[in-house]
Amino acid sequence: MTGLPESPGAPRATRPTSVVFDVGNVLVDWNPRAFFARHIVEPARLDRFLGQVATLEWHLQHDAGRPFAETSAELIARYPDEAAAIRLWGERFDEQIGAVIPGMAAIVADLDTRAVPLFALTNFSHEFWPPFRVREAALFAPFRDILVSGEVRLIKPDPAIYALALERFGLAPGEALFVDDRADNVAAGERAGFVGHRFEDAGTLRRALEGFALL
């Protein structure tokens, strides 16, 4: 957890009064390896598939708004031997996403009970997001707005997506605590005017929220 950023600009709130959550590996577990281990039983092939074929860099194109039909066709042309597994990435992406991370549903509920405005800023495919949002409807019910990278074709840690989030959510600099599991995303958020918290677990986050008198 860090303090308020000290860059010049508009007056800043003395402490955050809203919370902006990342989604994957903050609210819910995202683990492609756990899913594909059930379908690719040879360890060496699994390592190759996730390390050289369906890499996180490749998947980031979906978060940036590219259709899976395009990215998968390109990848299958390069790795025709893995065509079935590549198609599986898109066909059953929701199964890569596990349960709500322990303690996080309670934090969301407790913040909502205290009428703390809740938002989310997530790198997520515009195609994969809708069925997942339906699946986790109860978790996201208290959220006032969710900015999905694939829908706006901007991804963290691009400064533009943070500026858009502040504008769209109606937040002033220093007014929102931004919770993300990646240090580069947190740092970019701080530079944009958020108060940053790098997520480790629900217990650490709850203590930070209590420190800001949000809980």
Secondary structure, DSSP 4 states (H G I P E B T S, - for coil): -------SSS---SS--EEEE--BTTTEEE-HHHHHTTT---HHHHHHIIIIIS-HHHHHHHHTT--HHHHHHHHHHH-GGGHHHHHHHHHTGGGGEEEEPTTHHHHHHHHHHTT--EEEEE---TTTHHHHHHHTHHHHTT-SEEEEHHHHT--TT-HHHHHHHHHHHT--TTSEEEEES-HHHHHHHHHHTPEEEE---HHHHHHHHHHTT--
